[in-house]
């Protein structure tokens, strides 16, 4: 016998039971909403609206945002999955819902168990001072505008670090193997010795103590 294919209606009863246990009166398909819950003992309280879907999607997000015109208490309800991939995806979905002020409910279809993963609340972004500092430092150090926006997946990004490596490689190509201190002074790259020693791109080789030269890969990179 073929396994019964789940339907959005299968989410309704578990979510209804969850809200009724919290003192709400619940009704389905009220207006454009899949589920509406109100407190009978508090007519002035915000109604709860829940949109039901078998998968987290952009369409579900759009529905949730549209329901925010009715109430601040909007939840999205989706089946609970399993496995590392699902957990990773749900972490991203919670982050998105938090930014949009939407709540999120998981329903385990095998037994109807429900979990409120996130309650609706105004989003208050937390700024990261270190990340902002790195962003501005990279912007200031980078010369010109060597990259086309949106091309990160199709081409190598020219960072300030790469630009400095190009300066070092250019100097070595013109003058041959040199001491790190000499290269640093000539190119204005203070960390020249460390960068050539780290050899992040495979462009540099240690000829002798404190002296570095250009590898064939480095020469090809300059040509490119």
C-alpha atoms as a printed R data frame, in Angstrom:
    type eleno elety resid chain resno       x      y       z
1   ATOM     1    CA   UNK     A     1   0.000  0.000   0.000
2   ATOM     2    CA   UNK     A     2   1.385  3.387  -1.036
3   ATOM     3    CA   UNK     A     3   2.405  5.725   1.746
4   ATOM     4    CA   UNK     A     4  -0.061  8.550   2.293
5   ATOM     5    CA   UNK     A     5   1.219 11.797   0.833
6   ATOM     6    CA   UNK     A     6   1.200 14.604   3.441
7   ATOM     7    CA   UNK     A     7  -1.063 17.604   2.955
8   ATOM     8    CA   UNK     A     8  -1.037 21.107   4.415
9   ATOM     9    CA   UNK     A     9  -4.219 20.177   6.282
10  ATOM    10    CA   UNK     A    10  -2.157 17.648   8.280
11  ATOM    11    CA   UNK     A    11  -0.441 20.583  10.006
12  ATOM    12    CA   UNK     A    12  -3.694 22.160  11.136
13  ATOM    13    CA   UNK     A    13  -4.775 19.871  13.979
14  ATOM    14    CA   UNK     A    14  -1.365 19.815  15.768
15  ATOM    15    CA   UNK     A    15  -1.001 23.607  15.566
16  ATOM    16    CA   UNK     A    16  -4.610 24.091  16.691
17  ATOM    17    CA   UNK     A    17  -4.004 21.844  19.723
18  ATOM    18    CA   UNK     A    18  -0.828 23.766  20.553
19  ATOM    19    CA   UNK     A    19  -2.652 27.106  20.632
20  ATOM    20    CA   UNK     A    20  -5.753 25.769  22.393
21  ATOM    21    CA   UNK     A    21  -3.489 24.496  25.177
22  ATOM    22    CA   UNK     A    22  -2.376 28.100  25.633
23  ATOM    23    CA   UNK     A    23  -5.953 29.356  26.033
24  ATOM    24    CA   UNK     A    24  -6.751 30.371  22.461
25  ATOM    25    CA   UNK     A    25  -9.898 29.715  20.462
26  ATOM    26    CA   UNK     A    26  -8.785 28.540  17.019
27  ATOM    27    CA   UNK     A    27 -10.540 28.583  13.649
28  ATOM    28    CA   UNK     A    28  -9.271 27.621  10.210
29  ATOM    29    CA   UNK     A    29  -9.476 29.453   6.879
30  ATOM    30    CA   UNK     A    30 -10.592 32.817   8.254
31  ATOM    31    CA   UNK     A    31 -10.275 35.376   5.493
32  ATOM    32    CA   UNK     A    32  -6.965 34.823   3.732
33  ATOM    33    CA   UNK     A    33  -5.326 33.177   6.767
34  ATOM    34    CA   UNK     A    34  -4.891 29.411   7.148
35  ATOM    35    CA   UNK     A    35  -5.438 29.624  10.907
36  ATOM    36    CA   UNK     A    36  -6.536 32.363  13.276
37  ATOM    37    CA   UNK     A    37  -6.427 32.155  17.071
38  ATOM    38    CA   UNK     A    38  -7.971 34.624  19.531
39  ATOM    39    CA   UNK     A    39  -8.210 34.771  23.324
40  ATOM    40    CA   UNK     A    40 -11.902 34.614  24.290
41  ATOM    41    CA   UNK     A    41 -11.146 36.178  27.674
42  ATOM    42    CA   UNK     A    42  -9.263 39.126  26.140
43  ATOM    43    CA   UNK     A    43 -10.995 40.565  23.038
44  ATOM    44    CA   UNK     A    44  -8.404 43.350  22.791
45  ATOM    45    CA   UNK     A    45  -5.432 40.978  22.506
46  ATOM    46    CA   UNK     A    46  -3.609 40.619  19.183
47  ATOM    47    CA   UNK     A    47  -4.966 37.696  17.150
48  ATOM    48    CA   UNK     A    48  -2.468 34.986  16.182
49  ATOM    49    CA   UNK     A    49  -2.256 34.084  12.508
50  ATOM    50    CA   UNK     A    50  -0.499 30.941  11.273
51  ATOM    51    CA   UNK     A    51   0.316 30.090   7.671
52  ATOM    52    CA   UNK     A    52   0.727 26.373   6.935
53  ATOM    53    CA   UNK     A    53   3.041 24.960   4.277
54  ATOM    54    CA   UNK     A    54   4.689 21.607   3.594
55  ATOM    55    CA   UNK     A    55   8.016 23.305   2.867
56  ATOM    56    CA   UNK     A    56   9.763 26.522   3.798
57  ATOM    57    CA   UNK     A    57   9.670 28.704   0.679
58  ATOM    58    CA   UNK     A    58   9.693 32.251  -0.616
59  ATOM    59    CA   UNK     A    59   5.936 31.976  -1.184
60  ATOM    60    CA   UNK     A    60   5.472 31.178   2.506
61  ATOM    61    CA   UNK     A    61   7.587 34.186   3.494
62  ATOM    62    CA   UNK     A    62   5.476 36.397   1.224
63  ATOM    63    CA   UNK     A    63   2.300 35.106   2.870
64  ATOM    64    CA   UNK     A    64   3.691 35.742   6.334
65  ATOM    65    CA   UNK     A    65   4.660 39.290   5.474
66  ATOM    66    CA   UNK     A    66   1.214 39.925   3.992
67  ATOM    67    CA   UNK     A    67  -0.446 38.700   7.211
68  ATOM    68    CA   UNK     A    68   1.587 41.219   9.228
69  ATOM    69    CA   UNK     A    69  -0.865 43.817   7.919
70  ATOM    70    CA   UNK     A    70  -3.432 42.088  10.166
71  ATOM    71    CA   UNK     A    71  -1.409 41.383  13.317
72  ATOM    72    CA   UNK     A    72   2.104 41.369  14.742
73  ATOM    73    CA   UNK     A    73   1.658 37.750  15.881
74  ATOM    74    CA   UNK     A    74   2.264 35.858  12.632
75  ATOM    75    CA   UNK     A    75   3.732 32.334  12.607
76  ATOM    76    CA   UNK     A    76   4.849 30.093   9.766
77  ATOM    77    CA   UNK     A    77   4.284 26.370  10.356
78  ATOM    78    CA   UNK     A    78   6.224 23.704   8.435
79  ATOM    79    CA   UNK     A    79   6.911 19.982   8.931
80  ATOM    80    CA   UNK     A    80   9.929 19.098  11.023
81  ATOM    81    CA   UNK     A    81  12.604 17.266   9.075
82  ATOM    82    CA   UNK     A    82  15.713 15.451  10.192
83  ATOM    83    CA   UNK     A    83  19.396 15.194   9.407
84  ATOM    84    CA   UNK     A    84  22.278 17.639   9.342
85  ATOM    85    CA   UNK     A    85  21.215 19.238   6.061
86  ATOM    86    CA   UNK     A    86  17.747 20.035   7.392
87  ATOM    87    CA   UNK     A    87  19.146 21.426  10.644
88  ATOM    88    CA   UNK     A    88  21.475 23.718   8.703
89  ATOM    89    CA   UNK     A    89  18.644 24.954   6.499
90  ATOM    90    CA   UNK     A    90  16.355 25.583   9.466
91  ATOM    91    CA   UNK     A    91  19.045 27.637  11.189
92  ATOM    92    CA   UNK     A    92  19.070 29.930   8.158
93  ATOM    93    CA   UNK     A    93  15.274 29.994   8.079
94  ATOM    94    CA   UNK     A    94  15.108 31.034  11.739
95  ATOM    95    CA   UNK     A    95  17.563 33.835  11.050
96  ATOM    96    CA   UNK     A    96  15.411 35.049   8.150
97  ATOM    97    CA   UNK     A    97  12.192 34.861  10.194
98  ATOM    98    CA   UNK     A    98  13.826 36.734  13.067
99  ATOM    99    CA   UNK     A    99  14.816 39.556  10.727
100 ATOM   100    CA   UNK     A   100  11.277 39.742   9.348
101 ATOM   101    CA   UNK     A   101   9.559 39.580  12.736
102 ATOM   102    CA   UNK     A   102   7.861 36.268  11.942
103 ATOM   103    CA   UNK     A   103   7.386 33.299  14.258
104 ATOM   104    CA   UNK     A   104   8.196 29.717  13.283
105 ATOM   105    CA   UNK     A   105   6.535 26.441  14.310
106 ATOM   106    CA   UNK     A   106   7.743 22.932  13.456
107 ATOM   107    CA   UNK     A   107   5.300 20.023  13.261
108 ATOM   108    CA   UNK     A   108   6.418 16.389  13.361
109 ATOM   109    CA   UNK     A   109   3.907 14.771  11.066
110 ATOM   110    CA   UNK     A   110   4.516 11.238  12.368
111 ATOM   111    CA   UNK     A   111   2.959 11.983  15.752
112 ATOM   112    CA   UNK     A   112   1.755 15.622  15.626
113 ATOM   113    CA   UNK     A   113   4.396 16.899  18.052
114 ATOM   114    CA   UNK     A   114   4.833 20.691  17.747
115 ATOM   115    CA   UNK     A   115   7.719 22.981  18.611
116 ATOM   116    CA   UNK     A   116   7.710 26.768  18.676
117 ATOM   117    CA   UNK     A   117  11.165 27.488  17.287
118 ATOM   118    CA   UNK     A   118  10.736 31.253  17.236
119 ATOM   119    CA   UNK     A   119   8.204 33.791  18.502
120 ATOM   120    CA   UNK     A   120   7.440 36.967  16.487
121 ATOM   121    CA   UNK     A   121   9.353 40.002  17.744
122 ATOM   122    CA   UNK     A   122  10.698 43.283  16.346
123 ATOM   123    CA   UNK     A   123  14.118 42.692  14.814
124 ATOM   124    CA   UNK     A   124  17.047 44.458  16.479
125 ATOM   125    CA   UNK     A   125  20.210 43.806  14.464
126 ATOM   126    CA   UNK     A   126  23.444 43.261  16.347
127 ATOM   127    CA   UNK     A   127  26.372 44.983  14.684
128 ATOM   128    CA   UNK     A   128  29.794 43.321  14.663
129 ATOM   129    CA   UNK     A   129  32.469 45.949  15.253
130 ATOM   130    CA   UNK     A   130  35.368 43.616  14.253
131 ATOM   131    CA   UNK     A   131  33.690 42.584  11.000
132 ATOM   132    CA   UNK     A   132  32.838 46.190  10.179
133 ATOM   133    CA   UNK     A   133  36.449 47.182  10.878
134 ATOM   134    CA   UNK     A   134  37.753 44.436   8.553
135 ATOM   135    CA   UNK     A   135  35.338 45.526   5.835
136 ATOM   136    CA   UNK     A   136  36.410 49.178   5.990
137 ATOM   137    CA   UNK     A   137  40.101 48.257   6.256
138 ATOM   138    CA   UNK     A   138  39.867 46.107   3.131
139 ATOM   139    CA   UNK     A   139  37.993 48.903   1.329
140 ATOM   140    CA   UNK     A   140  40.644 51.481   2.252
141 ATOM   141    CA   UNK     A   141  43.615 49.267   1.337
142 ATOM   142    CA   UNK     A   142  42.274 48.108  -2.010
143 ATOM   143    CA   UNK     A   143  43.447 50.280  -4.910
144 ATOM   144    CA   UNK     A   144  40.902 51.182  -7.521
145 ATOM   145    CA   UNK     A   145  37.920 48.917  -8.261
146 ATOM   146    CA   UNK     A   146  39.425 45.730  -9.772
147 ATOM   147    CA   UNK     A   147  36.354 43.493  -9.362
148 ATOM   148    CA   UNK     A   148  32.910 43.417 -10.955
149 ATOM   149    CA   UNK     A   149  30.155 43.087  -8.348
150 ATOM   150    CA   UNK     A   150  28.405 39.707  -8.427
151 ATOM   151    CA   UNK     A   151  31.366 37.881  -9.985
152 ATOM   152    CA   UNK     A   152  32.598 36.116  -6.827
153 ATOM   153    CA   UNK     A   153  31.535 32.676  -8.087
154 ATOM   154    CA   UNK     A   154  32.888 33.100 -11.608
155 ATOM   155    CA   UNK     A   155  36.317 34.703 -11.157
156 ATOM   156    CA   UNK     A   156  39.129 35.218  -8.656
157 ATOM   157    CA   UNK     A   157  38.526 38.233  -6.430
158 ATOM   158    CA   UNK     A   158  41.321 40.780  -6.310
159 ATOM   159    CA   UNK     A   159  41.752 41.676  -2.644
160 ATOM   160    CA   UNK     A   160  44.098 44.212  -1.089
161 ATOM   161    CA   UNK     A   161  46.292 41.263  -0.035
162 ATOM   162    CA   UNK     A   162  46.455 39.992  -3.609
163 ATOM   163    CA   UNK     A   163  47.316 43.484  -4.857
164 ATOM   164    CA   UNK     A   164  50.213 43.595  -2.378
165 ATOM   165    CA   UNK     A   165  51.403 40.172  -3.565
166 ATOM   166    CA   UNK     A   166  51.312 41.430  -7.148
167 ATOM   167    CA   UNK     A   167  53.564 44.340  -6.115
168 ATOM   168    CA   UNK     A   168  56.027 41.926  -4.529
169 ATOM   169    CA   UNK     A   169  55.965 39.597  -7.531
170 ATOM   170    CA   UNK     A   170  56.454 42.505  -9.938
171 ATOM   171    CA   UNK     A   171  59.518 43.682  -8.019
172 ATOM   172    CA   UNK     A   172  61.040 40.180  -8.011
173 ATOM   173    CA   UNK     A   173  60.318 39.756 -11.719
174 ATOM   174    CA   UNK     A   174  62.209 42.982 -12.461
175 ATOM   175    CA   UNK     A   175  65.097 42.605  -9.992
176 ATOM   176    CA   UNK     A   176  65.429 38.886  -9.342
177 ATOM   177    CA   UNK     A   177  65.697 37.322  -5.853
178 ATOM   178    CA   UNK     A   178  65.878 39.952  -3.125
179 ATOM   179    CA   UNK     A   179  65.939 40.252   0.640
180 ATOM   180    CA   UNK     A   180  62.552 40.741   2.215
181 ATOM   181    CA   UNK     A   181  63.543 44.082   3.749
182 ATOM   182    CA   UNK     A   182  64.623 45.391   0.336
183 ATOM   183    CA   UNK     A   183  61.335 44.309  -1.265
184 ATOM   184    CA   UNK     A   184  59.341 45.889   1.574
185 ATOM   185    CA   UNK     A   185  61.111 49.233   1.173
186 ATOM   186    CA   UNK     A   186  60.853 49.248  -2.612
187 ATOM   187    CA   UNK     A   187  57.162 48.290  -2.785
188 ATOM   188    CA   UNK     A   188  55.829 49.939   0.371
189 ATOM   189    CA   UNK     A   189  54.430 46.584   1.554
190 ATOM   190    CA   UNK     A   190  55.508 46.471   5.195
191 ATOM   191    CA   UNK     A   191  54.812 42.754   5.681
192 ATOM   192    CA   UNK     A   192  56.628 41.704   2.505
193 ATOM   193    CA   UNK     A   193  58.887 39.158   4.196
194 ATOM   194    CA   UNK     A   194  56.035 37.463   6.054
195 ATOM   195    CA   UNK     A   195  53.840 37.391   2.948
196 ATOM   196    CA   UNK     A   196  56.558 35.821   0.809
197 ATOM   197    CA   UNK     A   197  57.301 33.303   3.554
198 ATOM   198    CA   UNK     A   198  53.614 32.373   3.896
199 ATOM   199    CA   UNK     A   199  53.401 32.085   0.082
200 ATOM   200    CA   UNK     A   200  49.599 31.985   0.043
201 ATOM   201    CA   UNK     A   201  49.353 31.838  -3.772
202 ATOM   202    CA   UNK     A   202  52.462 29.748  -4.534
203 ATOM   203    CA   UNK     A   203  54.223 32.688  -6.169
204 ATOM   204    CA   UNK     A   204  57.324 32.948  -3.990
205 ATOM   205    CA   UNK     A   205  60.201 30.663  -3.017
206 ATOM   206    CA   UNK     A   206  62.938 30.984  -0.408
207 ATOM   207    CA   UNK     A   207  66.299 31.120  -2.197
208 ATOM   208    CA   UNK     A   208  68.367 31.523   0.970
209 ATOM   209    CA   UNK     A   209  67.831 32.895   4.449
210 ATOM   210    CA   UNK     A   210  65.822 36.119   4.153
211 ATOM   211    CA   UNK     A   211  65.997 36.098   0.340
212 ATOM   212    CA   UNK     A   212  63.031 35.261  -1.881
213 ATOM   213    CA   UNK     A   213  62.514 34.755  -5.590
214 ATOM   214    CA   UNK     A   214  59.596 34.329  -7.987
215 ATOM   215    CA   UNK     A   215  58.233 30.869  -8.868
216 ATOM   216    CA   UNK     A   216  56.966 29.891 -12.343
217 ATOM   217    CA   UNK     A   217  53.422 30.163 -10.985
218 ATOM   218    CA   UNK     A   218  54.177 33.707  -9.867
219 ATOM   219    CA   UNK     A   219  55.463 34.609 -13.334
220 ATOM   220    CA   UNK     A   220  52.314 33.164 -14.929
221 ATOM   221    CA   UNK     A   221  50.131 35.115 -12.528
222 ATOM   222    CA   UNK     A   222  51.815 38.370 -13.561
223 ATOM   223    CA   UNK     A   223  51.247 37.570 -17.202
224 ATOM   224    CA   UNK     A   224  47.569 36.948 -16.492
